[in-house]
Amino acid sequence: MWSFFSRDSSKDFPYDIGEPVGGFDQYSIWTLHKAKRKTTLEEVSVFVYDIRSGSDTKCELAKAALKRLKTLRHPSILQYLDSLETDKMLYVATEAVDPLGTYFAKLGSDNVQKGLYLAWGIFQITRALSFLNNDGNLRHNNVSAWSVFVNASGEWKLGSLEYVSAADGNPMPPAKIPVTLEVYDSPEKNDPSKLKAATKCSVDMWGLGCLVWEAFNGVLKQRSNLKDIEHIPKSLQSLYCELVGASPSNRPNPADIITRCRKPGGFFKNDLVDTLLFLEEIQIKDKAEKNRFFSGLTTHLDNFPDNVCRHKILPQLITAYEYGDAGSAVLAPMFKLGKLLDEVEYQKRIVPCVVKLFASTDRVTRSRLLQQLDLFIAHLQPQVVNDQIFPQVAHGFLDTNATIREQTVKSIIHLAPKLNYNNLNVEVLRHFARLQARDDQGGIRTNTTVCLGKIAPHLHPQVRQRVLVSAFIRAMRDPFPPARVAGVLALAATQQYFLLSEVANRVLPSLCSLTVDPEKTVRDPAFKTIRGFLGKLEKVSEDPSLRETMEADVHTATPSIGNAAATWAGWAVTAVTAKFYRSQSDSSRPRPPLTGRNLSKPASLEQPSSSSLSTTTSSVTSMTSLEHESNDTSASASDYGNNDWDNENWGEMDTSQDPSSPLAASSNNGALMAANALSEVRDGWDNEEWGSLEEDPCEEEEQAEQEQQQQQLARQSISSTSSSQPNQRPLLPHQQQYPHQQQLQQHELNDLIEPLAKLNSHVTSPSKQSMLRPKELPNLSSSNTSPTSATANCNNISPPSSHLNNSTHNANWNSDSWADGEFEPLDESGFGNAKLDEARRKREEKKLQRQRELEARRAQRASGPMKLGAKKL
């Protein structure tokens, strides 16, 4: 029982007291110790007073300080946490702080940063004194560098409240213990005649003047040193002279000091003070003010002290986003400050916020997250990326806004090293294949190719071998010139992943077609890449033992793209891995569907008109504030080159189907070119059919009838030559009964192109005549012709050479899908003009007959009542 009453009650104090802070006990009756809370290990400070060794006066001062600390609450006054009084000791726990007298040595040497920070600190103490003098009607009586404490956030807190007294009491400054504090006494203490002019704040303003001097010169040793104002900023010198003036009545009120120094050009008017004051009042700011503040904050952070940014500004930013309407503008400064945190703290404070942000449906937030992914991706664990981040990012591939799709493609560069097999090799490539083939934005198709080249080292070897060549060859056929350049550079940059047989059979033939590209920016890298691949093949031809070395990375799971930089393709690695392509044209024109009715533009119309260019719009109103949506539409596609890839400022990707391409540079062979486009066999990823080959439905009855009759006419022309041989023997007499259907001219061919295109006939140009594959018309036989005869005579349909387009890049380079037999043009020398005129006359008679029938139908319909839903002709 006796042991219960005699035990040390300090063991019940919930803090573990550590080592004392040196130097503080020389200026205070307290000793300051670092400590930790026992339950949470949170760092705190504990002020300890030894009652046994102190006098009664000191004990009264200590208890008075504890009482004041408990009752005074202000942001700039030391925060009280807990206390314990025993018969031996007095413990006071506060927030973790350091005395300003010892903190001066920790200030950096950066004059700009130091000046901003000292202004913030002096402002806080001035604000605390204004609270005491004006609101609390109290005097502190002990202002100096040793009564000010600095917490982890870099904030200055006023403490040492032992000598606080009522402002309307005795104006005589109290005697201080220890005697080292007497250097801070005001002159009226030694001259009682001046006490009559003393005000409620005159003593504290003298102490504030001493604090200002110490902030720029160090701890005050002698009162006479206050005359040295060399290191005090000029904007503060006049105020400082008033603070340390001999007459108490001339010393200003702290509230007036704040008002004067917060005016433009004042000492308290700077970026750091403005920022921290705004954050303190952020709850009463409107949304426009918040967005304006956060948008300009990032540029100022470099001049702010790290501890202020880490412990003061960053928590405010996180709170402002999670519980306020700060919006996406807060993301840029938040992620920049996140770099100051250690890994454990980052996982605890930033990562949960990032995961929550990726689930946002706001386009502006998603765009800024994707743009700044490189700032925080290193801190994200692979499991978090695959399970929580990537599913949200993948929605961006399907977004209707071009900027979101563009940023999503770019983000894969940073995400690829952390993605699992399915997400990277299946999901990402599926979206890339669709974007490269179908996206209406030329710049997005270009950057998809660039991104694929960059993530190639992370792909599975089997997937990489199956996808890369097909994807890059497809890019080289793109109508948009920078997309073709990207395909060439990507082939060169990833050359170590291709088998030599693949280089010879697929890569080089595709590259050769670009040597006659209309754009020189496409031709130059094509020639350079061809020379590189040929040199590689020549080396292996001379020394077959090099083949294994050349193909070493093809089946390697984790090859390094940096290895290619030492080879001939190093220039392409630099181009592909430097920056994405930056488009300078923002057009929203969609890609025309590949149907037989779309005519290719002649070369004279390749430049897009400025009136047809516009910025992609969004269905969400907030999307108008996206940072990378550019309105510059002055440049044409021919202005783009390799150098545009290295631009730091990425604009919105091009939204046009640019006509400056080999597909558009053709003569007026419209219908035949469209048929060529229909016959194109695309290289698909994962055996998927890309591109739209759908035809517009016929809405008019007369168009349907014309098509049916034109198809019948085509069948008749084919059946009329059903007995001709595949080797194009001379015409027999019975074959000459329909000469007008065998000697086809340009106007006759135009009537046949559309029905033939609908039957998926494939037209190529192996010679100066255009031939049809026999396999492509299995259903073209009429009632009196057999499949064999119809197939044989398909070869006789050959348009004149003026309809050929020798510069087309859209042709399929895989010649294995074509028949091996050679086709020769039909000999037309045995037919006269009389037969041809007769055929033309019969056709015109049929057209007139159909026109009369249609007019009669229209007249009949116009006479009767209209039915609901009927289409008026």
PyMOL commands that set and color helices and strands:
alter all, ss='L'
color gray80, all
select helices_A, chain A and resi 2-6+9-12+24-27+56-71+100-106+111-135+161-163+179-184+187-189+192-197+202-217+223-227+234-243+248-250+254-261+271-280+282-284+287-303+306-323+328-338+343-349+351-358+363-371+373-375+377-379+382-398+402-418+421-438+442-458+461-476+481-493+495-497+500-516+520-542+546-550+561-566+570-578+603-605+610-612+621-625+637-639+642-646+670-678+701-719+733-737+739-741+746-758+774-776+787-794+801-803+815-817+833-863
alter helices_A, ss='H'
color red, helices_A
select strands_A, chain A and resi 15-20+31-37+43-50+80-85+89-95+97-99+138-139+148-151+156-158+165-166+763-764+771-772
alter strands_A, ss='S'
color yellow, strands_A
deselect
rebuild
show_as cartoon
